[in-house]
Amino acid sequence: MTTLKKRFSGAVFLLLAGSAQATELLNSSYDVSRELFVALNAPFEQQWAEQNQGDKLTIKQSHAGSSKQALAILQGLKADVVTYNQFTDVQILHDRGNLIPADWQKRLPNNSSPFYSTMAFLVRKGNPKHIHDWQDLVKSDVKLVFPNPKTSGNGRYTYLAAWGAANKADENDPAKTERFMQRFLQNVEVFDTGGRGATTTFAERGLGDVLISFESEVNTIRNQYARQGFEVIVPETNILAEFPVAWIDKNVAANQTEKAAKAYLNYLYSPEAQKIITHYYYRVNNPELMAQQKDRFPTVNLFRVEETFGGWDRVMKTQFASGGELDKLLAAGRK
């Protein structure tokens, strides 16, 4: 009996020890990042196992419009890390949930943004509507597809990129810029809730003449739907779209995943990860790597939200809040 007890106790110990050697992370990310993180997660899982005595790490993904994702965390989604496409969707986790510290941007390089992008146009084969720059998007016969700025960081960057480019072309004439934006919004055929929904609308449903999305997304779609002969245009005057990341302090403490979460986000800055990131047409703050792939990334003049619009807090209040500039422009366009 004693021998059986010892064997049983030993078996339970081994079972418990084996189960302890397994770590799981949940990465809450934006809508069009699926392919990127599929490529990034596998090598990090292998690296983690090699460096942590065979601990089996599994990274799970959650994807939707970044604002929806942030709201889900505030409502109780126990994500360990977030990899979003807009500062405000991370900041709200501090402002409304106290889930991360106020100085979260200082914990990792480049304002906690391991990569960045800008906006680009995907047009149909042969570019039949002759789209080359932002001004071409307000032609009366051009139909646009991009995500709703109310629900998508992708959509907000599109809206702000169009506004900023028009403002520069109009030499800071507010009245001209507002007229441009009215026509721009009038040409929107579909406002999907997220970037991937907009891609489906354009590429599979065949709606619209121009899909506006991140440079990374339109290149991925061009390659994925090669038979359709889509073409990519990256306007020279454009917006800097940063992709902030953070570990969620309260969640990693509860999940006992702090070490893995921090290692995962730091991995995104490693040479191996940065090379993978550029393969998916995201830009990185590594001049040598960008020089090696200069044919992949057209030259652009990027403006920052902080410089052109006074920062994200101001933008969210003046442009995207209920009754803000976006609502006014949409209402004016319906008259």
C-alpha positions as CSV (number, residue, x, y, z in Angstrom):
1,M,0.0,0.0,0.0
2,T,2.8,2.3,0.9
3,T,4.5,1.7,-2.4
4,L,1.3,2.4,-4.3
5,K,0.9,5.6,-2.4
6,K,4.4,6.7,-3.3
7,R,3.8,5.8,-6.9
8,F,0.5,7.7,-6.9
9,S,2.1,10.7,-5.2
10,G,5.0,10.7,-7.7
11,A,2.6,10.5,-10.6
12,V,0.6,13.5,-9.3
13,F,3.8,15.5,-8.7
14,L,5.0,14.8,-12.3
15,L,1.6,15.7,-13.7
16,L,1.5,19.0,-11.7
17,A,5.1,19.8,-12.6
18,G,4.4,19.1,-16.3
19,S,1.3,21.3,-16.3
20,A,3.3,24.1,-14.6
21,Q,5.7,24.1,-17.5
22,A,3.2,25.7,-19.9
23,T,2.7,29.4,-20.4
24,E,-0.1,31.1,-22.4
25,L,-0.3,34.7,-23.5
26,L,-3.2,36.5,-25.1
27,N,-2.3,39.3,-27.5
28,S,-5.1,41.7,-28.1
29,S,-4.4,43.3,-31.5
30,Y,-5.9,45.4,-34.3
31,D,-8.0,44.0,-37.2
32,V,-5.4,43.6,-40.0
33,S,-2.5,42.2,-38.0
34,R,-3.3,38.5,-38.3
35,E,-0.7,37.5,-40.8
36,L,2.0,39.5,-39.1
37,F,1.6,37.9,-35.7
38,V,1.2,34.4,-37.2
39,A,4.7,35.0,-38.6
40,L,6.1,36.5,-35.4
41,N,4.6,34.2,-32.8
42,A,6.1,30.9,-33.9
43,P,9.8,31.8,-33.7
44,F,9.3,33.5,-30.3
45,E,7.5,30.5,-28.9
46,Q,10.5,28.4,-30.0
47,Q,13.0,30.9,-28.6
48,W,11.1,31.0,-25.2
49,A,11.2,27.2,-24.9
50,E,14.9,27.1,-25.6
51,Q,15.6,29.7,-23.0
52,N,13.2,28.5,-20.3
53,Q,14.0,24.8,-19.9
54,G,11.4,23.6,-22.4
55,D,8.5,25.7,-21.0
56,K,5.8,25.4,-23.7
57,L,4.6,28.9,-24.6
58,T,1.4,29.4,-26.6
59,I,0.4,32.8,-27.9
60,K,-3.2,33.3,-28.6
61,Q,-4.5,36.2,-30.7
62,S,-7.6,38.4,-30.5
63,H,-8.3,40.7,-33.5
64,A,-10.9,43.4,-34.1
65,G,-10.9,47.2,-34.5
66,S,-8.4,48.5,-32.0
67,S,-11.0,50.6,-30.1
68,K,-13.3,47.6,-29.8
69,Q,-10.4,45.6,-28.5
70,A,-9.5,48.2,-25.8
71,L,-13.2,48.3,-24.8
72,A,-13.2,44.5,-24.4
73,I,-10.2,44.7,-22.0
74,L,-11.9,47.4,-20.0
75,Q,-15.0,45.0,-19.8
76,G,-12.9,42.1,-18.5
77,L,-10.9,40.5,-21.4
78,K,-7.8,39.2,-19.6
79,A,-5.3,40.0,-22.4
80,D,-1.7,39.9,-21.3
81,V,-0.4,42.3,-24.0
82,V,-1.8,44.7,-26.5
83,T,-0.4,45.5,-29.9
84,Y,-2.6,48.3,-31.3
85,N,-2.4,50.9,-34.1
86,Q,-3.2,54.0,-32.1
87,F,-2.0,55.7,-28.9
88,T,-5.4,56.4,-27.5
89,D,-6.5,52.8,-27.5
90,V,-3.6,51.9,-25.2
91,Q,-3.9,55.1,-23.1
92,I,-7.5,54.4,-22.3
93,L,-6.5,51.3,-20.4
94,H,-4.8,53.7,-18.0
95,D,-7.3,56.5,-18.1
96,R,-10.5,54.4,-17.6
97,G,-9.2,51.1,-16.1
98,N,-5.9,51.9,-14.3
99,L,-4.6,48.7,-15.9
100,I,-1.3,50.2,-16.9
101,P,0.8,53.0,-15.5
102,A,0.7,56.6,-16.9
103,D,4.3,56.3,-18.2
104,W,3.7,53.1,-20.2
105,Q,5.1,54.7,-23.4
106,K,8.5,55.1,-21.7
107,R,9.0,51.4,-20.9
108,L,10.0,50.4,-24.5
109,P,11.9,52.2,-27.3
110,N,10.4,54.6,-29.8
111,N,7.4,55.5,-27.5
112,S,6.7,51.8,-27.2
113,S,6.2,51.5,-30.9
114,P,8.3,48.7,-32.4
115,F,7.2,49.5,-36.0
116,Y,5.2,52.1,-37.9
117,S,3.3,52.6,-41.2
118,T,1.4,55.1,-43.3
119,M,-1.6,55.1,-45.5
120,A,-1.8,53.7,-49.0
121,F,-4.4,53.1,-51.8
122,L,-5.3,49.8,-53.4
123,V,-6.8,50.3,-56.8
124,R,-8.1,47.9,-59.4
125,K,-6.1,46.5,-62.3
126,G,-4.8,49.2,-64.6
127,N,-5.8,52.0,-62.2
128,P,-8.9,52.9,-64.4
129,K,-9.8,55.9,-62.3
130,H,-6.2,57.3,-62.5
131,I,-5.7,57.6,-58.8
132,H,-2.3,59.0,-57.8
133,D,-2.7,61.3,-54.8
134,W,-5.3,62.4,-52.2
135,Q,-6.7,65.0,-54.5
136,D,-7.8,62.3,-56.9
137,L,-10.1,60.7,-54.3
138,V,-12.6,63.5,-54.5
139,K,-13.4,63.0,-58.2
140,S,-17.2,62.6,-58.6
141,D,-16.9,59.1,-60.2
142,V,-14.6,57.7,-57.5
143,K,-16.0,55.4,-54.8
144,L,-13.9,54.8,-51.6
145,V,-13.8,52.0,-49.0
146,F,-12.1,52.4,-45.6
147,P,-13.0,51.6,-42.0
148,N,-15.3,53.8,-39.9
149,P,-13.2,56.3,-37.9
150,K,-15.6,55.9,-35.0
151,T,-14.6,52.3,-34.5
152,S,-11.2,51.8,-36.1
153,G,-7.8,53.3,-35.6
154,N,-7.1,52.5,-39.3
155,G,-10.1,54.6,-40.2
156,R,-9.0,57.5,-38.0
157,Y,-5.6,57.5,-39.6
158,T,-7.2,57.5,-43.1
159,Y,-9.4,60.5,-42.2
160,L,-6.5,62.4,-40.6
161,A,-4.1,61.6,-43.5
162,A,-6.6,63.0,-46.0
163,W,-7.2,66.1,-43.9
164,G,-3.5,66.8,-43.3
165,A,-2.6,66.3,-47.0
166,A,-5.5,68.5,-48.1
167,N,-4.5,71.2,-45.6
168,K,-0.9,71.2,-47.0
169,A,-2.2,71.4,-50.6
170,D,-4.6,74.2,-49.6
171,E,-1.9,76.2,-47.9
172,N,-3.6,76.0,-44.5
173,D,-7.0,77.3,-45.8
174,P,-9.6,75.8,-43.4
175,A,-12.5,76.5,-45.7
176,K,-10.9,74.7,-48.6
177,T,-9.9,71.8,-46.5
178,E,-13.4,71.4,-45.1
179,R,-14.8,71.4,-48.7
180,F,-12.3,68.8,-49.6
181,M,-13.2,66.6,-46.7
182,Q,-16.9,66.9,-47.4
183,R,-16.3,65.6,-50.9
184,F,-13.9,62.9,-49.6
185,L,-16.5,61.6,-47.2
186,Q,-19.3,61.8,-49.8
187,N,-17.3,59.4,-51.9
188,V,-17.2,56.7,-49.3
189,E,-19.3,53.7,-50.5
190,V,-18.9,51.6,-47.4
191,F,-17.8,52.3,-43.8
192,D,-16.8,48.9,-42.3
193,T,-16.2,48.6,-38.6
194,G,-12.6,47.4,-39.1
195,G,-9.8,47.2,-41.6
196,R,-10.2,43.6,-42.5
197,G,-13.9,44.1,-43.1
198,A,-13.0,46.9,-45.5
199,T,-10.6,44.6,-47.3
200,T,-13.3,42.0,-47.7
201,T,-15.7,44.6,-49.1
202,F,-13.2,45.8,-51.7
203,A,-11.5,42.6,-52.7
204,E,-14.2,39.9,-52.4
205,R,-17.5,41.9,-52.7
206,G,-16.0,44.0,-55.5
207,L,-17.3,47.3,-54.1
208,G,-15.4,50.6,-54.5
209,D,-12.7,51.9,-56.7
210,V,-10.1,52.6,-54.0
211,L,-9.4,50.8,-50.7
212,I,-7.6,53.0,-48.2
213,S,-5.7,51.2,-45.5
214,F,-2.3,50.8,-44.0
215,E,0.6,50.4,-46.4
216,S,1.2,47.0,-44.9
217,E,-2.4,45.8,-45.5
218,V,-2.8,46.9,-49.1
219,N,0.5,45.2,-50.0
220,T,-0.6,42.0,-48.3
221,I,-3.9,42.1,-50.2
222,R,-2.3,42.8,-53.5
223,N,-0.1,39.7,-53.0
224,Q,-3.0,37.6,-51.7
225,Y,-5.3,38.5,-54.6
226,A,-2.6,38.5,-57.3
227,R,-5.0,37.3,-60.0
228,Q,-7.1,40.4,-59.6
229,G,-4.1,42.6,-60.5
230,F,-4.6,45.2,-57.8
231,E,-2.1,48.1,-57.8
232,V,-0.7,50.0,-54.7
233,I,-0.2,53.7,-54.5
234,V,1.5,55.4,-51.6
235,P,0.9,59.1,-51.5
236,E,4.0,61.2,-50.9
237,T,2.4,63.5,-48.4
238,N,1.2,61.2,-45.6
239,I,0.7,60.5,-41.9
240,L,2.9,58.7,-39.5
241,A,1.0,55.8,-38.1
242,E,2.6,54.4,-35.0
243,F,1.8,51.0,-33.5
244,P,2.1,51.1,-29.7
245,V,2.4,48.0,-27.6
246,A,2.1,47.4,-23.8
247,W,1.9,44.6,-21.3
248,I,-1.2,44.9,-19.1
249,D,0.2,45.1,-15.6
250,K,-2.9,44.0,-13.7
251,N,-3.6,41.1,-16.0
252,V,0.0,39.7,-16.2
253,A,0.1,39.9,-12.4
254,A,-3.1,37.9,-12.1
255,N,-2.1,35.5,-14.9
256,Q,1.5,35.1,-13.7
257,T,2.7,35.9,-17.2
258,E,4.8,39.1,-16.6
259,K,8.1,37.6,-17.6
260,A,6.8,36.1,-20.8
261,A,4.8,39.2,-21.7
262,K,7.7,41.5,-21.3
263,A,10.0,39.2,-23.2
264,Y,7.5,38.9,-26.0
265,L,7.2,42.7,-26.5
266,N,11.0,43.2,-26.3
267,Y,11.3,40.4,-28.9
268,L,9.5,42.7,-31.4
269,Y,12.5,45.0,-31.4
270,S,15.0,42.2,-32.1
271,P,16.8,42.1,-35.5
272,E,15.0,38.8,-36.3
273,A,11.6,40.2,-35.5
274,Q,12.3,43.5,-37.3
275,K,13.2,41.6,-40.5
276,I,9.9,39.7,-40.3
277,I,8.0,42.9,-39.7
278,T,9.5,44.6,-42.8
279,H,8.6,41.5,-44.8
280,Y,5.0,42.4,-44.1
281,Y,5.5,45.9,-45.3
282,Y,5.7,47.6,-42.0
283,R,8.4,50.2,-41.5
284,V,10.9,50.1,-38.6
285,N,13.3,52.5,-36.9
286,N,16.3,50.6,-38.2
287,P,18.1,52.7,-40.9
288,E,20.3,49.8,-42.0
289,L,17.4,47.4,-42.4
290,M,15.3,50.0,-44.2
291,A,18.2,50.8,-46.6
292,Q,18.4,47.1,-47.5
293,Q,14.7,47.2,-48.4
294,K,14.4,50.6,-49.9
295,D,12.7,49.2,-53.0
296,R,9.9,48.0,-50.8
297,F,9.1,51.3,-49.2
298,P,8.5,54.4,-51.4
299,T,9.8,57.7,-50.1
300,V,7.2,59.7,-48.1
301,N,7.0,62.9,-46.2
302,L,5.3,62.0,-43.0
303,F,3.5,64.4,-40.7
304,R,2.7,63.6,-37.0
305,V,-0.7,63.8,-35.4
306,E,0.9,65.8,-32.6
307,E,2.3,68.4,-34.9
308,T,-0.6,68.8,-37.3
309,F,-3.6,68.3,-35.1
310,G,-2.3,69.1,-31.6
311,G,-2.2,65.5,-30.3
312,W,-4.6,62.5,-30.0
313,D,-6.5,63.9,-27.0
314,R,-7.4,67.0,-29.0
315,V,-8.2,65.0,-32.1
316,M,-10.6,62.6,-30.3
317,K,-12.5,65.5,-28.8
318,T,-12.7,67.8,-31.8
319,Q,-12.9,65.3,-34.7
320,F,-14.3,62.0,-33.5
321,A,-16.5,62.7,-30.5
322,S,-20.2,62.8,-30.9
323,G,-21.1,66.1,-32.6
324,G,-17.4,66.6,-33.6
325,E,-16.0,67.6,-37.0
326,L,-16.5,64.1,-38.5
327,D,-20.2,64.2,-37.6
328,K,-20.6,67.7,-38.9
329,L,-18.9,66.9,-42.2
330,L,-21.1,63.8,-42.7
331,A,-24.2,65.8,-42.0
332,A,-23.2,68.5,-44.4
333,G,-22.6,66.0,-47.1
334,R,-26.2,64.6,-46.8
335,K,-27.8,68.0,-47.4
